[in-house]
Amino acid sequence: MTPVPDDKPRVKVLYCILDSRFGGPHRLAQTTARQLRDYSVETCFLLGQKSRDLWQPEGFEVFARRHIQCFTRRHPLWNFLAFCFFLPANLLRIRRIIRSHDIDIVHVDGITNFVPAVAAALTRTPIVWHYNDHLPSLLRRLLLRQVKALASTVIVQGERLREARTGFDPKLAGKTVVLYPGIDLREFDPDRYDPQARARLRAHWGVPGDVPLIGMIGNMNRFKGHAYFIRAAQRIKEQVKTARFVVVGRKLDTDSDYWEQMQQLTAQCGLKEDLIFAGFQEDIAGLLSAWDVFVLSSVLESCPNVVLEAMAMRVPIVATDVGAVSELVLDGRTGFVVPPRDAEALAQAVLAYLAMPKEQVRNMTDTARKRIEDMFGVDIMARQQYQVYERVAQRRMARAGARKG
C-alpha cells in the first residue's frame, strides 16, 4: 500500500454501528480503520449500546449511546417510547462529538441506524451510508427516502445488492458504490497453524484429529439459518457416522426463544452428543484452521465476511446463494454454492467434499486463497474506501468554497 503524502489533509471519520456487541461488522471496521491510517484517515467509533457488552477496539476512541435504535423485535412499544424520549439528548450528544472531534465524515452502518445520520445532517457533515439491512418492504421504502435525502454516498457490498437495493431509483443508484469486505491476510493465514495447533484446537472440543469436523459461524440470529445446518448435520451423520459439528456464535438476549428452539431441534435430530454450541469465540482464524468444512447456511445476508475468512484459511466452503455470496465463491471452483433453505443441498455439498480426493480439495482451496489475495485483501478494500472518503471530502470543500465565493 502506498501511504498518502504528508501534505495530504488528515480525514477524521466517525464510524457508527448500531450494536455494541462484537461481531463481523466490528471486526471488518476495525481492520479497515487500522489500514486507513496509512492514508491519513483516523477513525473513532460510535456504538448503540444494547447491553452491558461494549466493544472496545484497541487503539481507537469509542463512544456509546443508549436508545438510538428505533425498531426492535423485543419489547417494540417500550423501546420506541424510550427511543423518542432520549432522541433529543442523543442528537445533541452526537452533534457535540462531531464538532468537538472535528469529524469530516460520518460513516453510518445500516439504514436503520439513522440517528447519527440526522445528527450529521444538523452539523452539515457528509454522510457515507452503508446499506446492509434486511427490512420489510414498507419500512425499507420509508428509510430509503431518508438515505436518498441525506447521504453523500451509499455503499453496498455487491453488484447484485446494488441492483436489488438501489437500482430502481436513479438518484439513489447514482449515489451508490460497490465496496466488498476486505480480509487481513496476515491474520487469516493458514500457514500460521501447523498440525499440532489444529490438534490442540480440536482436542479442546474432544474431537480426534481423524474425525470430520464441520462448522458454521453466526450469532443465534434467525437469518443465519441454524435450523438448516442442524438438519443437514443429521443427514451427514447418517452417511458419515464419525462426523462432528460446531456452531460458533453468541446466544442473543433479544431472541432467547430461538436459542431454545435450536436446542430442541438438536435433540430431535439425535445430535446432542455430536453438535457443539461453542458460543462466542474471538479467534476465528484458529477455529477455521481446525475444521474440515465451513458452512454458511444463512437465509439472508449482504456480503458475509466470514466466507472470505474461510476462503483465506483454505477451508472448503459450502454457502447458500444469498446476497453477494455468488460474487465471492465461484461455484465448483472455490467452493460450493447451494440454494438457501435447503438442508439436503447443504448436506450433499458437504458429503461431496468428504468423498473428494484430497488433491482436488486442495486445488479448490488454493484457488480460493489466491482469489482472496488478488481481490479481497484489506489493503485493496481500504484503498477503495479511502477513495470514497476522498471524493466526499473534495465535494464538501468545493461546496464550502462556493458558499464563501
C-alpha positions in Angstrom: 0.0 0.0 0.0 1.2 3.5 -0.9 0.8 5.9 2.0 -0.7 9.3 1.4 1.9 12.1 1.1 2.5 14.2 4.2 0.8 17.2 2.7 -2.5 15.5 2.4 -5.0 16.7 4.9 -6.0 14.2 7.7 -9.6 13.0 7.4 -11.4 12.2 10.6 -14.3 9.7 10.4 -17.0 8.8 12.9 -17.9 5.2 12.2 -21.4 4.4 13.6 -22.5 0.8 14.4 -25.9 0.2 16.0 -24.8 -2.8 18.1 -22.1 -2.6 20.8 -21.6 -6.4 20.9 -18.6 -7.6 18.9 -19.3 -9.3 15.6 -18.4 -9.4 11.9 -19.1 -5.7 11.2 -16.9 -4.6 14.1 -14.0 -6.8 13.0 -14.2 -5.5 9.5 -14.5 -1.9 10.6 -11.5 -2.1 12.9 -9.3 -4.0 10.4 -10.1 -1.4 7.8 -9.6 1.6 10.2 -6.1 0.4 11.0 -5.3 0.1 7.3 -6.8 3.6 6.6 -4.2 5.2 8.9 -1.8 4.7 6.0 -4.0 7.1 4.1 -4.1 9.7 7.0 -7.6 8.7 7.9 -8.3 8.5 11.6 -11.4 6.7 12.8 -13.4 6.8 16.0 -16.5 4.7 16.7 -20.0 5.4 17.9 -21.9 2.4 19.1 -25.5 1.8 20.1 -25.3 0.2 23.5 -27.9 -2.5 23.7 -26.4 -4.5 26.6 -23.6 -4.5 29.1 -21.3 -5.8 26.4 -19.3 -2.9 24.9 -16.8 -3.5 22.2 -13.5 -1.7 22.9 -11.2 -1.7 19.8 -7.7 -1.3 20.9 -6.2 2.0 19.8 -9.4 3.7 18.9 -11.7 6.1 20.7 -15.2 4.7 21.3 -18.5 6.5 22.2 -21.7 4.7 23.2 -25.2 5.9 23.3 -28.3 4.0 24.6 -31.7 4.0 22.9 -30.6 5.1 19.4 -32.3 2.1 17.8 -35.9 2.9 16.8 -37.0 -0.6 15.7 -36.6 -3.8 17.7 -38.2 -7.2 17.8 -38.1 -7.4 21.6 -40.5 -5.1 23.5 -41.0 -2.9 20.4 -43.5 -0.4 22.0 -41.4 0.2 25.2 -38.3 0.5 23.0 -40.0 3.1 20.7 -41.1 5.2 23.7 -37.6 5.1 25.1 -36.1 6.0 21.7 -38.4 9.0 21.4 -37.7 10.2 24.9 -34.0 10.1 24.6 -33.8 11.2 20.9 -33.2 15.0 21.7 -30.4 14.2 24.1 -28.8 11.6 21.8 -28.9 14.1 18.8 -27.4 16.8 21.0 -24.6 14.5 22.3 -23.7 13.1 18.8 -23.6 16.6 17.4 -21.2 17.6 20.1 -19.0 14.6 19.3 -18.9 15.5 15.7 -18.0 19.1 16.4 -15.6 18.6 19.3 -13.6 15.9 17.4 -13.6 17.8 14.1 -15.3 15.0 12.3 -15.1 15.3 8.5 -17.3 12.3 7.5 -19.9 10.3 9.4 -19.9 6.7 8.2 -23.2 5.0 9.1 -23.5 1.2 9.2 -27.1 0.2 8.4 -30.1 2.3 7.2 -32.0 1.7 10.5 -29.1 3.5 12.2 -30.4 6.9 11.3 -29.9 8.9 14.5 -26.2 9.5 13.8 -27.1 10.5 10.2 -29.6 13.1 11.4 -27.0 14.5 13.8 -24.5 14.6 11.0 -27.0 16.5 8.7 -27.6 19.0 11.5 -23.9 19.8 11.5 -23.7 19.7 7.7 -21.2 16.8 7.9 -21.2 14.5 4.9 -22.6 11.0 5.4 -21.4 7.8 3.9 -24.2 5.3 4.4 -23.6 1.5 4.4 -26.8 -0.3 3.3 -26.6 -3.8 4.6 -30.0 -4.3 6.3 -32.8 -6.8 5.7 -36.1 -5.0 6.2 -39.8 -5.3 5.5 -40.7 -3.5 2.2 -42.7 -0.7 3.8 -40.1 0.2 6.4 -37.4 -0.1 3.7 -39.2 2.4 1.5 -39.6 4.9 4.3 -35.9 4.7 5.4 -34.6 4.8 1.8 -36.2 8.2 1.4 -34.1 9.4 4.3 -31.0 7.8 2.9 -31.5 9.4 -0.5 -32.0 12.8 1.0 -29.1 12.8 3.5 -26.4 10.5 2.1 -23.5 11.7 0.1 -22.6 8.2 -0.9 -24.3 4.8 -0.3 -22.2 1.7 0.0 -23.4 -1.8 -0.9 -21.3 -4.9 -0.8 -22.0 -6.5 -4.2 -23.3 -5.9 -7.7 -26.4 -8.0 -7.0 -27.1 -5.9 -3.9 -26.7 -2.6 -5.9 -29.2 -3.8 -8.4 -31.7 -5.0 -5.8 -31.4 -2.3 -3.2 -30.9 1.0 -5.1 -31.1 0.2 -8.8 -34.8 1.0 -9.0 -34.2 4.7 -8.1 -32.0 6.7 -10.4 -31.0 9.3 -7.8 -30.2 6.6 -5.2 -28.4 4.5 -7.8 -26.3 7.5 -8.7 -25.0 7.8 -5.2 -24.3 4.0 -4.8 -20.9 2.4 -5.0 -19.9 -1.3 -4.6 -17.3 -1.9 -1.9 -16.7 -5.5 -0.9 -15.3 -6.5 2.5 -11.6 -7.0 3.0 -9.5 -9.6 4.8 -6.3 -9.1 6.8 -4.2 -11.8 5.1 -1.7 -11.7 7.9 -4.3 -12.6 10.5 -6.1 -15.1 8.3 -3.0 -17.1 7.2 -3.3 -20.9 7.3 0.5 -21.2 7.4 0.3 -19.9 11.0 -1.4 -23.1 12.1 0.6 -26.4 12.0 -0.9 -29.9 12.5 -0.1 -29.7 16.2 -2.1 -26.4 16.6 -5.0 -28.0 14.7 -4.9 -31.0 17.0 -4.9 -28.8 20.1 -7.9 -26.8 18.9 -9.9 -30.0 18.1 -8.9 -31.6 21.4 -10.5 -28.6 23.2 -13.8 -30.0 21.9 -12.9 -33.6 22.3 -12.7 -34.2 18.6 -10.0 -36.6 17.3 -7.8 -35.4 14.5 -9.1 -38.0 12.0 -12.8 -37.2 12.6 -14.5 -34.9 10.0 -15.4 -31.6 11.7 -17.9 -29.3 10.1 -18.7 -25.9 11.4 -20.7 -22.7 11.0 -20.2 -19.2 12.4 -23.1 -16.9 13.3 -24.8 -15.4 16.3 -28.1 -17.0 17.2 -30.0 -14.9 14.7 -32.8 -16.4 12.6 -31.2 -15.0 9.4 -28.3 -17.4 9.9 -30.3 -20.5 9.2 -29.1 -22.6 12.1 -32.0 -25.0 11.6 -30.9 -25.9 8.1 -27.4 -26.5 9.3 -28.7 -28.8 12.1 -30.9 -30.7 9.7 -28.0 -31.0 7.2 -25.8 -32.3 10.1 -28.4 -35.1 10.7 -28.2 -36.1 7.1 -24.4 -36.0 7.0 -24.3 -38.1 10.2 -26.4 -40.8 8.5 -23.7 -41.2 5.9 -20.5 -40.4 7.9 -21.0 -41.9 11.4 -17.9 -40.2 12.9 -18.8 -36.7 11.7 -18.9 -33.9 14.4 -20.3 -30.4 14.2 -19.7 -27.0 15.7 -21.9 -23.9 15.9 -19.9 -20.7 16.9 -21.9 -17.6 17.9 -23.4 -16.0 20.9 -26.9 -16.6 22.3 -28.8 -13.3 21.9 -30.8 -11.9 24.8 -33.1 -10.3 22.2 -34.3 -13.7 20.9 -33.8 -16.3 23.6 -36.7 -18.4 22.2 -34.7 -19.1 19.0 -31.9 -20.5 21.1 -34.2 -22.8 22.9 -35.8 -23.9 19.6 -32.3 -24.8 18.2 -31.5 -26.8 21.4 -34.8 -28.8 20.9 -34.1 -29.3 17.2 -30.6 -30.6 18.0 -32.1 -33.2 20.4 -34.8 -34.2 18.0 -32.2 -34.8 15.3 -30.2 -37.0 17.7 -27.2 -34.7 17.7 -26.8 -33.8 21.3 -23.5 -35.7 21.6 -22.2 -34.7 18.1 -23.0 -31.0 17.8 -21.2 -28.4 19.9 -22.6 -25.0 20.6 -19.3 -23.2 21.3 -20.7 -19.7 22.0 -18.8 -16.5 21.1 -15.2 -17.1 20.0 -12.5 -14.4 19.4 -10.0 -16.4 17.4 -11.9 -17.1 14.2 -8.8 -17.9 12.2 -7.8 -20.5 14.7 -11.3 -22.1 14.6 -11.3 -22.3 10.9 -7.9 -23.9 10.8 -9.3 -26.9 12.8 -12.3 -27.5 10.5 -12.7 -29.8 7.5 -15.6 -27.9 6.0 -17.1 -24.5 6.7 -20.9 -24.0 6.1 -22.8 -20.8 5.6 -26.4 -21.7 6.0 -27.9 -18.2 6.0 -31.3 -17.4 4.6 -30.5 -13.6 4.4 -27.1 -11.9 4.1 -25.5 -9.0 2.4 -21.8 -9.9 1.9 -20.8 -12.2 4.8 -17.2 -11.5 5.7 -16.8 -15.0 7.3 -17.0 -16.6 3.8 -13.9 -14.6 2.8 -12.2 -15.5 6.0 -12.8 -19.2 5.4 -11.5 -18.9 1.8 -8.4 -17.1 3.1 -7.8 -20.0 5.6 -8.1 -22.6 2.7 -11.1 -24.2 4.3 -13.6 -26.0 2.0 -16.7 -23.9 1.8 -20.4 -24.7 1.3 -22.5 -21.5 1.2 -26.1 -20.6 0.4 -26.8 -18.3 -2.5 -27.8 -15.2 -0.6 -26.7 -11.6 -1.0 -23.4 -11.3 -2.8 -22.2 -14.8 -1.9 -22.0 -16.0 -5.5 -19.7 -13.0 -6.3 -17.3 -14.2 -3.6 -17.5 -18.0 -4.1 -17.1 -19.4 -7.6 -19.3 -22.5 -7.5 -17.4 -25.6 -8.2 -14.0 -23.8 -8.4 -13.5 -22.1 -5.0 -16.4 -23.8 -3.1 -20.0 -24.9 -3.5 -23.0 -22.5 -3.6 -26.4 -24.1 -2.9 -29.9 -22.7 -2.7 -31.0 -21.3 0.7 -33.5 -23.0 3.0 -32.3 -26.4 1.7 -30.8 -28.7 4.3 -30.5 -31.6 1.8 -28.4 -29.4 -0.6 -26.1 -28.3 2.2 -25.6 -32.0 3.3 -24.9 -33.2 -0.2 -22.3 -30.5 -0.8 -20.5 -31.3 2.5 -20.6 -35.0 1.6 -19.2 -34.3 -1.8 -16.2 -32.6 -0.1 -15.7 -35.5 2.3 -15.7 -38.0 -0.6 -13.5 -35.9 -2.8 -9.8 -36.8 -3.4 -7.6 -34.6 -1.1 -5.7 -33.2 -4.1 -8.9 -32.0 -5.7 -10.0 -30.3 -2.4 -6.6 -28.7 -2.1 -6.8 -27.3 -5.6 -10.1 -25.7 -4.8 -8.9 -24.2 -1.5 -5.7 -23.0 -3.1 -7.7 -21.3 -5.8 -9.9 -19.7 -3.1 -6.9 -18.3 -1.2 -5.5 -16.9 -4.4 -8.8 -15.2 -5.2 -8.8 -13.5 -1.8 -5.2 -12.4 -2.3 -6.0 -10.9 -5.7 -9.4 -9.3 -5.0 -10.3 -9.1 -1.3 -7.3 -8.2 0.7 -7.9 -5.4 3.3 -5.3 -3.2 1.6 -7.4 -3.3 -1.6 -10.6 -2.5 0.3 -9.0 0.2 2.4 -7.7 2.0 -0.7 -11.2 1.9 -2.3 -12.8 3.1 0.9 -10.3 6.0 1.1 -11.2 6.9 -2.4 -14.8 7.1 -1.4 -13.9 9.4 1.6 -11.6 11.5 -0.6 -14.4 12.2 -3.1 -16.8 13.0 -0.4 -14.3 15.4 1.3 -13.5 17.1 -2.0 -17.2 17.7 -2.7 -17.6 19.2 0.8 -14.6 21.5 0.2 -16.0 22.6 -3.2 -19.4 23.4 -1.6 -17.7 25.4 1.2 -15.7 27.3 -1.4 -18.8 28.1 -3.4 -20.6 29.4 -0.3 -17.6 31.7 0.5 -17.5 32.9 -3.1 
